[in-house]
Amino acid sequence: MKREETPINILLADDDLDDRELFTMALDQLPIKTKLTMVNDGEQLMSYLYNSGHHPDILFLDLSMPRKTGFECLPEIKEQEKIKDIPVVVFSTSYQRDIIYEQNLIAQLSGLGAYHYIRKTANFEQFKESICEAIIMVINKNKADKETGLQ
């Protein structure tokens, strides 16, 4: 079976129902076959990652969640041998004060192990394009890793 025919397993950790619905709608419109699993908060996320028999190809992680935030989950994920290699795309409503603030936030998240950062936007087409771009980045990274023997 070709890679393009195998669905990309996506895990979305987000407590906002509207954002989860928009994410699902965006995935449905992408030319990439996906399988989506969703959790509502950081505790559910960590439980899923620790107890699930399989890991996602990519994790979209909201920063502002109840019970355990994305800021708390990200370093925990990257410290655990079994799950540390999951590409984590931070997916959040940025508290955009200015460009410097956002650049600092991105640098902080990258230092914690985030693979990519997406600021949620009200524009659906931009939202969809950002999700598609992140998925393609992960697909290309995985292909490159396999070609160089890193996986």
JODAKA-V861177 format. One record per pair of residues at least 24 apart in sequence whose ideal C-beta (glycine too) atoms are under 7 Angstrom apart, sorted by the first residue. I is the first residue (numbers start at 1). J is the second residue. Records with the same first field share a line. If there is no record, write none. Layout:
I: J + J
This chain:
5: 33
7: 33 + 34 + 35
8: 32 + 33 + 34 + 57 + 58 + 135 + 139
9: 35 + 56 + 57
10: 34 + 35 + 36 + 56 + 57 + 58 + 60
11: 37 + 56 + 59
12: 36 + 38 + 60
13: 39 + 42 + 45 + 59 + 61 + 62 + 65
14: 62
15: 40 + 41 + 62 + 65 + 66
19: 120
22: 124 + 127
23: 131
26: 127 + 128 + 131
27: 131
29: 128
30: 128 + 132
32: 132 + 135
41: 65 + 66 + 67 + 68
42: 67 + 68 + 69 + 70 + 72 + 73
43: 67 + 68
45: 73
46: 73 + 76
49: 77 + 83
55: 83 + 86
56: 86
57: 138
58: 87 + 89 + 135 + 138
59: 86 + 87 + 88 + 89
60: 89 + 91
61: 88 + 89 + 90 + 91
62: 91 + 92
63: 90 + 92
64: 92
74: 112 + 113 + 114
75: 112 + 113
78: 112 + 113
87: 115 + 138
88: 113 + 114 + 115
89: 115 + 116 + 118 + 134
90: 114 + 117
91: 118 + 120
92: 119 + 120
93: 120
94: 119
